[in-house]
């Protein structure tokens, strides 16, 4: 992703900086980038808003301006026929409340997890990952609504991406603050919670089982 490329660019450029370039490291825009890794709270809310809009489309059966129809028109999928008539009325009365409640519950749990990752008193990622896996397992085994279980996306991978981004930015901050004559490596253990000795040099093939996240700087 772009954020990872930007962090890696810092690693490539940092050894080439001369004494006259060092003030650039204190520039407000540069410090702002180091201190603000990508976080996904807003993306989770957007996903939830899309899902609720899709449920509304299913309940009213109106075609043409719906969320689902908009997605279909951007692809080669065949046109979807609206439910309409008695089915829409039955869905609104007897099925929609359970779908709304189930979808909101799942998305609320996901939002709580992504908020925890951004908190100064965050739980270890291994704990958050187990909680995310429990949410997805519950989603597969429990049918809170007709469509909500099908629509709620598995978002554990997003939590992993955010956690890795946080670790990379922390490693970049340390590299910028600690320049040596020979180079350095700053890293965090990866999602498996085990210390694998740090990531491989840029461009090298990662060793099997090594999911450490960080940056290696060689002068």
C-alpha positions in Angstrom: 0.0 0.0 0.0 1.0 3.6 -0.5 1.7 4.2 3.2 4.2 1.3 3.3 6.0 2.6 0.2 6.3 6.0 1.9 7.8 4.5 5.0 10.2 2.4 3.0 11.2 5.6 1.0 12.3 7.1 4.3 14.5 4.1 4.9 16.1 4.4 1.5 16.7 8.2 1.7 17.8 8.5 5.4 21.4 7.2 4.9 21.9 9.7 2.0 21.1 12.8 4.0 23.9 15.2 4.7 24.3 17.6 7.6 22.5 20.3 5.7 19.5 18.0 5.1 18.9 17.1 8.7 16.6 20.1 9.4 14.2 18.5 7.0 13.6 15.7 9.5 12.0 18.3 11.8 9.6 19.7 9.2 6.0 19.8 10.4 4.7 17.8 7.4 7.3 15.1 7.9 6.7 14.8 11.6 2.9 14.7 10.9 3.4 11.7 8.6 5.5 9.8 11.1 3.0 10.4 13.9 -0.2 9.5 12.0 -0.3 6.0 10.6 -3.4 5.0 8.7 -6.3 4.1 10.9 -9.6 2.5 9.8 -12.2 3.9 12.2 -13.8 6.0 9.4 -13.6 3.1 7.0 -15.5 0.9 9.4 -18.2 3.5 9.8 -18.4 3.8 6.0 -18.8 0.0 5.7 -21.5 0.1 8.2 -23.4 2.9 6.5 -23.2 1.0 3.2 -24.6 -2.2 4.7 -27.5 -0.3 6.3 -28.2 1.4 3.0 -28.2 -2.0 1.3 -30.7 -3.4 3.9 -32.9 -0.4 3.2 -32.8 -1.1 -0.5 -33.9 -4.7 0.2 -36.8 -3.6 2.3 -38.3 -1.0 0.0 -37.8 -2.8 -3.3 -37.2 0.5 -5.2 -34.9 0.1 -8.2 -32.8 2.6 -10.0 -31.1 4.7 -7.3 -30.4 1.9 -4.8 -27.0 1.0 -3.4 -27.1 -2.5 -4.7 -28.2 -1.3 -8.2 -25.4 1.2 -8.2 -22.8 -1.6 -7.6 -24.4 -3.7 -10.3 -24.3 -1.0 -12.9 -20.5 -0.6 -12.3 -20.0 -4.3 -13.1 -21.2 -6.8 -15.6 -23.6 -8.5 -13.2 -27.2 -9.1 -14.5 -29.9 -6.7 -13.3 -31.4 -7.5 -9.9 -35.1 -7.6 -9.7 -36.6 -5.7 -6.7 -38.6 -7.7 -4.2 -41.6 -5.4 -4.4 -45.2 -6.2 -3.5 -46.1 -8.4 -0.5 -42.5 -9.7 0.0 -41.2 -6.2 0.8 -44.0 -5.6 3.3 -43.3 -9.0 5.0 -39.6 -8.3 5.0 -40.0 -4.9 6.6 -42.4 -6.2 9.3 -40.8 -9.5 10.3 -37.2 -9.7 9.0 -35.7 -6.2 8.7 -35.6 -5.5 12.5 -33.5 -8.7 13.1 -31.2 -7.9 10.2 -30.6 -4.3 11.4 -29.9 -5.4 14.9 -27.6 -8.2 13.9 -25.6 -6.1 11.4 -25.2 -3.2 13.8 -24.1 -5.5 16.6 -21.4 -7.1 14.5 -20.1 -3.8 13.2 -20.2 -2.3 16.7 -17.9 -5.1 17.9 -15.5 -4.5 15.0 -15.4 -0.8 15.7 -14.6 -1.4 19.3 -11.6 -3.6 18.3 -10.2 -1.1 15.8 -10.6 1.6 18.5 -8.6 -0.5 20.9 -5.7 -0.8 18.4 -5.5 3.0 18.3 -5.7 3.4 22.0 -2.5 4.3 24.1 -3.5 1.4 26.4 -4.1 -1.0 23.6 -4.3 -4.7 24.1 -1.7 -7.0 22.5 -2.5 -7.7 18.9 -2.7 -11.4 19.6 -5.6 -10.8 22.0 -7.4 -8.5 19.5 -6.9 -11.1 16.8 -8.5 -13.8 18.9 -11.5 -11.5 19.6 -11.9 -10.7 15.9 -11.8 -14.5 15.1 -14.5 -15.1 17.7 -16.7 -12.4 16.1 -16.3 -14.1 12.7 -16.9 -17.6 14.1 -20.1 -16.3 15.8 -21.1 -14.7 12.6 -20.8 -18.0 10.7 -22.6 -20.1 13.4 -25.4 -17.7 14.5 -28.0 -16.3 12.1 -29.2 -13.0 13.6 -31.0 -12.1 10.4 -31.8 -13.3 7.0 -29.2 -11.1 5.2 -27.1 -9.5 7.9 -24.9 -12.6 8.4 -24.2 -12.7 4.7 -23.5 -8.9 4.4 -21.3 -8.4 7.4 -17.7 -8.6 6.0 -14.8 -10.5 7.7 -12.7 -7.5 8.7 -10.0 -9.2 10.8 -7.5 -8.6 8.0 -8.1 -4.8 8.3 -7.2 -5.0 12.0 -3.9 -6.8 11.0 -3.1 -4.1 8.4 -3.7 -1.3 11.0 -1.6 -3.0 13.6 1.3 -3.4 11.1 1.0 0.2 10.0 1.3 1.4 13.6 4.4 -0.8 14.1 6.1 0.5 10.9 5.5 4.1 11.8 6.9 3.6 15.3 9.9 1.9 13.7 10.4 4.9 11.3 10.2 7.3 14.2 13.0 5.4 15.9 15.2 5.3 12.8 14.8 9.0 12.3 15.8 9.7 15.9 18.8 7.3 16.0 21.3 7.5 13.2 24.5 5.5 13.5 27.7 5.0 11.4 26.9 1.4 10.5 23.1 1.4 10.3 20.4 -0.1 12.5 17.3 -2.2 12.6 14.1 -1.3 14.4 11.2 -3.7 14.5 8.3 -5.1 16.3 7.2 -8.7 16.7 4.5 -9.5 14.1 0.9 -10.8 14.5 2.1 -14.2 15.8 3.6 -12.6 18.8 7.0 -14.3 18.3 10.4 -12.5 17.9 11.8 -13.7 14.5 14.9 -11.5 14.6 13.4 -8.6 12.6 12.3 -8.3 8.9 14.5 -9.3 6.0 16.4 -6.5 4.1 14.2 -4.7 1.6 13.8 -6.8 -1.6 14.9 -10.0 0.1 12.5 -13.0 0.4 11.0 -13.3 3.8 12.0 -16.4 5.8 9.1 -18.8 6.4 7.3 -17.9 9.6 8.9 -14.5 9.9 6.2 -11.9 10.2 8.1 -9.3 12.2 7.3 -5.7 11.2 9.9 -3.0 11.0 12.7 -1.3 9.1 16.3 -2.2 8.4 18.7 0.6 7.7 22.2 0.0 6.4 24.7 2.8 5.6 
